[in-house]
């Protein structure tokens, strides 16, 4: 990981345009190729970012240009670099989920037909270069489906599933792969983002699933 603290301005050009005026900011360049720009608030959420796969070019005029496969650009104009360091974090052991989230995954994997008639399981915790997908399955038409499960569905969960889908769709043996975002509660902003990215949302009733109740899922 590369960590840069700099006074900079940021411009994004893609499906829309956005501008961040000059200010001190934290820029993270991760081993997976992602680039994110952070302020000293907003918790973990970046002000702007580019998900992998993307390329970063550092110009001689202190301008960073990040371009993804869709041609979208993130241009970071450095005015003053206050800190620049790189750190090798090694292989991450992954997130250890709480009992409810882990049990939801187990229940859905055992009863894939609850997501739709004719659905089947390929594997739980399907490995990828950036972490395991909760459930990989197939729908009734034989299309591969990646399912990400959360207790509370927020934007970061949709972003996580998006990154998995980008990787999985590069595999010709799996592609095309569609996504399902499943949670006990899904925030409105997460639903909007999921819809924009062609990801289906499923609201889970944990108690009903535990009781093997047929009326256990609500699809939106």
RACORPE-V761768 format. One record per residue. N is the residue number from 0. SS is DSSP state (~ for helix, > for strand, _ for the rest). PHI is phi in radians with two decimals (* if undefined). PSI is psi in whole degrees, 0 to 359 (999 if undefined). Layout:
BEGIN
<<N	SS	PHI	PSI> <N	SS	PHI	PSI>>
END
This chain:
BEGIN
<<0	_	*	139> <1	>	-1.92	132> <2	>	-2.09	121> <3	>	-2.20	131> <4	>	-1.96	122> <5	>	-2.65	152> <6	>	-1.41	123> <7	>	-2.71	164> <8	>	-2.05	155> <9	>	-2.35	134> <10	>	-2.22	133> <11	>	-2.02	135> <12	>	-2.31	120> <13	_	-2.89	237> <14	_	-1.18	340> <15	_	-2.56	179> <16	>	-2.11	149> <17	>	-2.61	147> <18	>	-2.34	132> <19	>	-1.93	117> <20	>	-1.18	169> <21	>	-1.00	132> <22	>	-3.00	159> <23	>	-1.21	132> <24	>	-2.53	161> <25	>	-1.77	129> <26	>	-2.06	126> <27	>	-1.97	129> <28	>	-2.04	111> <29	_	-1.63	165> <30	_	-1.09	334> <31	_	-1.37	359> <32	_	1.70	351> <33	_	-1.24	148> <34	>	-2.23	129> <35	>	-2.37	146> <36	>	-2.02	126> <37	>	-2.15	148> <38	_	-1.73	176> <39	_	-1.56	34> <40	_	-2.66	199> <41	_	1.12	19> <42	_	0.96	233> <43	_	-1.54	352> <44	_	-1.40	129> <45	_	-1.31	158> <46	_	-1.27	322> <47	>	-2.72	159> <48	>	-2.84	167> <49	>	-2.37	122> <50	_	-1.46	151> <51	_	-1.24	156> <52	_	-1.42	135> <53	>	-2.67	166> <54	>	-2.12	143> <55	>	-2.02	124> <56	>	-2.09	129> <57	>	-1.77	113> <58	_	-1.40	160> <59	_	-1.15	340> <60	_	-1.59	23> <61	_	1.09	33> <62	>	-1.97	123> <63	>	-1.66	132> <64	>	-2.12	119> <65	>	-1.93	126> <66	>	-2.22	133> <67	>	-1.75	180> <68	_	-1.19	342> <69	_	-1.52	358> <70	_	1.52	4> <71	_	-1.25	146> <72	>	-2.18	141> <73	>	-2.12	113> <74	>	-1.92	118> <75	>	-1.93	115> <76	>	-1.73	110> <77	>	-1.41	130> <78	>	-1.84	323> <79	>	-2.70	122> <80	>	-1.62	119> <81	>	-1.66	334> <82	>	-2.78	139> <83	>	-2.60	113> <84	>	-2.54	156> <85	>	-2.14	144> <86	_	-2.44	134> <87	_	-1.61	111> <88	_	-1.56	341> <89	_	1.34	187> <90	_	-1.32	127> <91	_	-1.44	136> <92	_	-1.24	350> <93	_	1.60	166> <94	_	-1.38	130> <95	_	-1.62	113> <96	_	-1.45	153> <97	_	-1.26	171> <98	~	-1.05	320> <99	~	-1.15	312> <100	~	-1.11	317> <101	~	-1.13	322> <102	~	-1.23	323> <103	~	-1.01	316> <104	~	-1.05	315> <105	~	-1.09	315> <106	~	-1.10	315> <107	~	-1.17	321> <108	~	-1.10	323> <109	~	-1.29	335> <110	_	-2.33	64> <111	~	-1.06	337> <112	~	-1.14	345> <113	~	-1.24	340> <114	~	-1.44	343> <115	_	2.86	147> <116	_	-1.08	132> <117	_	1.52	2> <118	_	-1.34	149> <119	>	-2.47	159> <120	>	-1.61	134> <121	>	-1.63	307> <122	>	-2.95	145> <123	>	-1.48	152> <124	>	0.89	52> <125	>	-1.19	123> <126	_	-1.32	140> <127	_	-2.35	173> <128	_	-1.16	341> <129	_	-2.01	15> <130	_	2.21	166> <131	_	-1.44	140> <132	>	-1.39	134> <133	>	-0.93	305> <134	>	-2.42	132> <135	>	-2.03	125> <136	>	-2.48	191> <137	>	-2.32	143> <138	_	-1.52	186> <139	_	-1.13	337> <140	_	-1.60	4> <141	_	1.46	8> <142	_	-1.38	135> <143	>	-1.21	138> <144	>	-2.27	129> <145	>	-1.77	127> <146	>	-1.98	122> <147	>	-1.86	130> <148	>	-2.01	131> <149	>	-2.36	156> <150	>	-1.24	311> <151	>	-2.12	120> <152	>	-1.52	113> <153	_	-2.18	179> <154	~	-1.01	322> <155	~	-1.11	329> <156	~	-1.19	322> <157	~	-1.15	319> <158	~	-1.08	318> <159	~	-1.06	313> <160	~	-1.12	323> <161	~	-1.02	317> <162	~	-1.12	319> <163	~	-1.06	315> <164	~	-1.11	322> <165	~	-1.05	319> <166	~	-1.25	312> <167	~	-1.09	325> <168	_	-1.29	354> <169	_	-1.45	345> <170	_	-1.52	112> <171	_	-1.10	341> <172	_	-1.39	342> <173	_	-1.90	325> <174	_	-1.09	144> <175	_	-1.38	145> <176	>	-2.03	127> <177	>	-1.85	165> <178	>	-2.05	148> <179	>	-2.25	125> <180	>	-1.82	114> <181	>	-2.07	133> <182	>	-2.76	162> <183	>	-1.23	329> <184	>	-2.50	132> <185	>	-2.10	122> <186	_	-1.18	146> <187	~	-0.95	320> <188	~	-1.12	324> <189	~	-1.18	322> <190	~	-1.11	318> <191	~	-1.10	313> <192	~	-1.12	318> <193	~	-1.07	315> <194	~	-1.06	318> <195	~	-1.09	331> <196	_	-1.76	10> <197	_	1.28	25> <198	_	-1.78	131> <199	>	-1.39	146> <200	>	-1.93	138> <201	>	-2.27	126> <202	>	-1.62	127> <203	>	-1.78	139> <204	_	-1.86	100> <205	~	-1.06	315> <206	~	-1.12	322> <207	~	-1.17	320> <208	~	-1.08	318> <209	~	-1.12	329> <210	_	-1.53	6> <211	_	0.93	49> <212	_	-1.65	132> <213	_	-1.16	335> <214	_	-1.68	69> <215	_	-1.99	347> <216	>	-2.25	146> <217	>	-2.18	117> <218	>	-1.71	137> <219	_	-2.20	999>>
END
